[in-house]
Structure formats: structure tokens, C-alpha cells
Amino acid sequence: MSGASAANEAGAAARPGPAPPQPAAAAAAGSEAAQGRATPVAARAAAGAAALPEEAGRPHRRPLPPLQALPPLEAARCAAWIERRLARAALAEQLPLWGAEIELPAEALERACAWARAVQGAPGAVLLGADPGLACELIATGLAPLLVAPSAGALGWVHVLARRAHDAACRRAAALAAELAARRRAASWWAGPSAPEATASAGAERAREAGPPQPATAAPLPPAPPLLGAGAVALPLRDGALGWLCAADVLPHLPDWQAAVREWARVLRPGGRLVLASLSERDPDAPGFFSALGRVLWPEALAGFPRSQDLTWLLHSERLRVESASVVRLRMQWERIEKLESEPGAARAFAEQASESLRALYEIDREGMTWRYLMLSARRLGAD
């Protein structure tokens, strides 16, 4: 998928508008239904909405009706599945490329890295989930964030990946130092912008003014990143300990992703940044068709995909302002989908049973279907 075909649909995630007016009878019925099935997201939002500062007062839609519940996710099986994926990435010849399985465009990686690096000089953390590629890329480009793995077994493979990414960062730093040294030699030890075009006499004069040649010094090498084994909903960190936190492809594998987001908000300092990335449900799709399809693809490890509207409302209630958001449309061919599933053909058979409205939402046809990948960056607001 090319970068030009990646659609940035920030409306639902970053600038949602007010809900359309409803007839009085329908509104009353919806209110009674909401009272009968209040979700943790709705309860938290109702409790915290009044305390939001004025600068966070953008219009936000309330959470949609609850998705159809899937059978509970077995935590032990999910942890074992994540360990197997991390082991496969650690034993591969190349460092994992984020989003390779679903062909995320290169622009998605660049955007996520830019969001994570926007907070300079502050400690950060990366939560490891199904895809460690983004964490490896951040390390290889010079960061040393705290890496959080969900189990002891996963932590061992994360250590291997972190060392390999750290070695890649050292090689990049050494290559940069060698390039700078070559440029200085070519410019008679003069680092000015016009040095390559300078004449020999001008280069000699500049060399005398600059003094004796100094060897090129390598850029400071990043330290090996620290590791932490902890669950995503119970981080052993004090309030406001982090300047930024990144969780890519983590939310779908958490039985209670709402509790995890609240925990991540707790450990972020005012002005800190939360970077989230995940496949997501279509907002109009209340039955949760895509989550059910995901359970067919990954029966051991998928709790369900979040909806952007639910997620942004929860962030709003936790004093996290969404500053940047985009939705990447991924056109997935059935041949590629079959490579992801444990039982080839099961996902296609499930999708063919969808209603006409669902087939239109997900653009299901003979060739494949369209998935939505949600990416957003939110800033932690300070106290009143």
C-alpha cells in the first residue's frame, strides 16, 4: 500500500462533532438502556467530565453502545502467544519491521517515531505487545526507553531484541562519525558549507585559522534500554514518572483495555505524551463484527478491537487531549489474511456470512476486505 493511498480520517478520533438530534422518545429509550448497561468507560466519563479544564472542552461524542461480548480471553494463552511472536522476531536475521504483516505504509512508522520523539529529555516507556517492530526502531534511532514486557518469558526475548536494536544504533552512530570525518578530510578540515567548492589555497588558509586537525568524534552512543516485567494495567511506577509512553498493537490483547489506558494516564506527567496504535472497529459497527473476525484470526490472543470514539472519550475523561490522529485504510487481500490465521480460510468463510451493510462498511468482496488502523497522539493536561 502506497503512502498516497493511506487515508487520514482524523475526524472521528481527533475532532468528533456532536451527535445528531434524536426524537424525544428515542432519546428516552436510549437513556433507559444506557442506565441498564453502563460500561466502565461511560461510568468513568460521567464521573470525570465535570472536572475537565476549559481547554479540554472540545465536543466529544459519548461512548457507543457496548460491543457484543466475546468469550473471555485466557491470560496464560495470550502471554504464551506473545512470547512465541517475540521469540520469532528475536531469532530472525533482520530486526522486525513494524506492521510488516499487514503492510503498514512507511509514513505510519515515521509518524509514530516523530510523536514518540517529540518530548525531548524526558524518560519514556514502550509497552511490548504483538509487534515489537516500533520499539526496535525507536531504540535503533537513538532512544533508550523503558521496555515493558507482560511476562518473564517475554522479557527474555525482549532483552535479545533490545540488544540487537542497541547494536544497530551503535553501528549507525559509527557510520555517521565516519561520514563526518570523511567530509572534514575532503574539506581540508574545514566544516563550512562551501568547503567542497573551496580552492586549495582557500582550504589551506581556513585550515591555518582552525588550528591543528582534530579527529572526528563519534556521537554519544545510546545506552542499552532498561527492561521491566509488568502487566499493562499495573505498572510499578509512581504517578507522573514518564514523559512519554508508546503502546503499539497492545490494546487488542488486553481483557480490560480501559483500565490499561487509565493506568497509562496515571504514570504520565503533565505535558507528557501517549502514543497509541491499533487495528480498530468501525464506529457504526455496534455488533463488533471486526472483533469477532479477529478472534477467528487470533483465537488465543485477541480480546477485541477498540473503537476510536470509545477510545477518544476515555482519553478525554482521563485528561488526555488528542492532538494528532489518523486512520490508515489497509486493503487486505485474502491471500495475505490467510497467512495470519491458524486455520486458513476461516476468516474468509466468516466474512462471507456478513450482512450487506457490514460488507459495505468493510468493503468485503472476492479479492479481500478493508481494515482500519488507528494511530493517535494525546497530551496529558495539567491540574487545574
N, C-alpha and C positions, 0 to 999 in steps of 0.2 A: 504493500500500500504506500503510495507516494505521500509526501508531506502536503501536496496541494489538495489531496482528497480528504485530509483529516479535517473534520468539521468541528469548529469551536462553538459549541452550543452552551454558552455561559448563562443563558437566561434563566434556566431552571435552577442552577446551582448558585450563581452569584447575585443575580438581580431578579429574583422571582417577584411577580406582581401580585396584586390582591386577587383573591378568589372571585369568580363571577357571582353575581347576586343569585339567591335561590328563593323560590316561593316560601312563604311562611310555613306552610305545612311540611315541606321537605326539610326546612331548617330545623323545625322542632323535632322531626323524626330523627334527623342526624344527631341532634344534641342528645336525645334519649339513648341512641345507640352508642354514642361515644361514652356516656356515663356507664353503660353496661360493660364496656370492654376497654377501659382506659389502659393505655400502654405505658411502660416506663418512660418512653420518650415524651408522651403527652403530659404525664404527671410532672416530670422534671421541668418541662417547658412552662407549665402553668404556674409552678412554684417560683421560677426564676425570672419570668418575663417582666414582672413589675420592677425588678431591681436593676434592669439594664440601663446603662447610661444613655444620654440623649444621642451621642454619636453613633450608637448601635441601632438607632431606630429606623432602619430600613424596613420596608414592608416584607414580611416573611409569611409564606403560607404555612398553615399548621400541618402536622403530620397527616398523611393519608390513612385510610382505614388499614388495620393490620393485614399483613400478608397471610395467606393460607399457611398454617404451621406445618413444617416438615418434621419427620421423626427426629428425636434428639440426636445430637452428634456425640459419638463416643470420643472422649478426650484422648484416651490412650491410643486409639487407632489413628486419630488425627495427628498426634505427635509422632507416631511411627512413620506415617506417610510423609510428613515434613522432613524427618530425618533422612529418609530414603532420597528425597529430592536434593537435599543439601549434600548428601554423600555423592550423588551422581554429578553434581556441579563441581564438587571439590576434586573428584578423580578425573574430570575431563582435562584435555590438553590445554584448552583455552579458558580464560575467565568467562563466566556466564554473561551473556548479553541480555540485558533486561528486556522482557517482552518478546523474546525470540519466538516462543511457541505460538503466540497469537499475532506476530508480525506488527508490533507497535512501531510506528514511524520514528525515525531518528529525532524528530522535533520533540517527541514526548520525553525522551531521555534528557535532551538539552534543557527543556523547561523544568523538569523535576530537579535537576542538578542546580540550575540557577536559583530556584526557590530555596533549596537547602543551604546554598552558599550565601544567601542574601544577608544573613545575620553573621557579621564578622566578629571574630574574637570571643564568641560565646560557646560554652560546651553544648554539644549536640548528641543525639542518640538516633540510632536506626533500629527499628524492630524488624527482625527477620521472619519472613513468612514463607510462602510458596516459591517465591522467586528472589534469590539473593543478588541478582544482577545489578540493581541500583546501588546497593550497599558497596559492592566491589568497585563500581565506577566512582563513587564518591571518595573511597579510600585511594584509588589509583590516581585521582586528580589532586590529591594533596590534603584531604581531610583525615582526621583520626577520631571519628565519633565513637561513642559508647555503642557497642553492638549487643543487642538483647536477643537471646535465643530462648525458645519456650521450654527446653528440656536439656538435661545433661548430655544426652546423646547428640542432640542438635548442636550443642555448644562445642563439642569436639570438632565437628565438621566446619563450623563457623570459624574456629581457630585456624584450620587449614586454609580456608578461603581468605581470611584476613591476612595471613602471612603472604600468600601469593599476590594479593592485591597490593600489599605494602611493598613487596619486591618490585612490582610493576611501577609503583610510584617512585622508587629509588632509581630505576632504570630511566624513567622519564626525566628525573632531575639531573642525572648524569649526562643524558643526551643533550639537555638544554645547556648545561655548563660547557660541554664540548663545542656546541654550536656557537656560544658566545665567545669562547676562546679563539675559534677559527675566524670569526668576524674581526676580532681585535688584531689578530696577526695580519689579516688581509688589509686592514686599515692602518698599518704601521703603529699599532697600539693606540689608535685614536678611535673613540667610540661615537664620534659625532655623526649626525645623519648624512652628511655629504662626504664621509670618508671614502667610500668606494670610488668616487669620481675624482678624488684629490690627486694632484700630481705628486711625483716622488719628492720634489723639493718641499712642497707644502706639507706632505706627510712627515718628512724629517723634522721640519720646524715645529709641527704640533707635537711630535714625539719628544723634542727637547723641552718644550713647555710643560708637558705632562710629567716629565721625570723618567726615572728608570722603569722599564716594563714590569708590570705586576701580573703574576699568574692569575688566571681566571678562577674565581672561587665558585664552588658549586652552591646551588640554593640549599637552604636548610632542608634536610630530609625529614618527612613527617614521621612521627613515632608510630610504633605498632599500635593499633587501636585497642582499647581495653574491652573486655568481654564481661557479660553479665547474664547469668541464667535466671530468668524470672518470667512469670506469666504476664500477659499484656494488661490484665486488669488489676494487678497488684505489684507495681514497681517499687522496689525498696529505695526510693529517692525522696528527699524532702520536698516540700512544696516550693515551686519556683526554682528548681535546681537546674533546669535546662533552658538554653536559649533557642533551641530548635529541636524538633522531633519529626522523623520521617517514618511513615508506615505504608509501604507499597505491597499490595496483594496480601494484606493481613486481615482486614475486616471480614471477608467471607468465611474465614476459618475460625471465627470466634463465636461460640454459642450466644454470648451477650456482648455484641459489639458496642451497644450504647454505653454499658458500664466501662468498657475499654476507653472510649472517647472521653468520658468524664475523668478517668484516671489520667489520661494524657494531658487534659487541660489543667489538672492539678499540678503536674510537675513542670509546667511551662511558666516562666517568669513573665511579668507584664512586658509586652512588646515582642515576646517570643513567637516563633512561627511553627505551625503544624502543617506538614505536607502529607496529604493522603492521595492514594491512587488505588483504584479497584474497578473491576468489572461491576456494572450496576444494572438494576432493574429499570424498566421503563416506568416513569411516574404514573401514567394512566393505567398500568397493568396491575390492578389491585390483587388479582388472584395469585401473583407470584410465579408466573409461568417460567421466567428465566431461572429463578432459584431452583424450581423443580427440575428443569433441564440440567442445571449444574450438578444436582445430586445424582443424575444419571451419569454424567461425565466423571465426577469425583465422589463416589458414594461414601468413601472413608473419611473425607476431609472437608466437606463443604457444609457449612451451617446455613448459608443463604447469602444472597447479594443485597447490599443496601440500596435504597432509593435515594436519589440526590435530594429530593425535597425533605425526606425524613432526616437525612444527614445534616443538611444546612440548618434546619430548625434546631436540631440538638446542639450544633456548634453555636448558634445564636444564643441559646439559653445558657450555654457554658461560657459566655463572654468571649467567644472566638469569632471575630469578624472575617468573613470570606472576602479576601482581596483579589484573588485570581482564581478562575475556574475554567475548565474546558471539558468537552466531551468528545472523544475521538471515536468516530464510527469505523468499526472494523468489519469488513466484508469477509466472512469466514466461509471458505469452500468446505463441502462435506468431507473431501479427502483430508484436509487439514484437521478438521474436527475429529475424525476417526483416529488420528494419531494421538489425541489427548485422552481418549476414553479406554477403559479397561475391557469393555465389550464392544468391539467395532460394530457400528450400525445401530446401536441402541439409541443414541441421541437423535439420529435422523428419523427413526421409527416413532420416537416420542414427539418430535416436532411435527410430523405429518398428521398427528391427531389433533393439532391445534385448531381453534376456531378461525373463521375468516378474519375476524378483527385482529386476533393475535398474529396471524400470518402476515397481515398488512403492517402491524407495528414492527415486527422483526424482519420483514422483507424475506420471508421464507419462500423458497422456490426450489426448482430441481438442482440448481447449482450450489446453493448454500443458504446462509442467513446472515443478518447483520447484528453484531454485538455492539454494546456501548461501553466505553472505558472512561470512567470519571476520574479527573485529576483536579485537585484544588489546593490552594494555599490559604491558611487562615492565620490572623494575627491575634494574639492574646491581649485583651484590653486590660487596662489597669483598674485599680479600685477607684470608687467614686471619691 
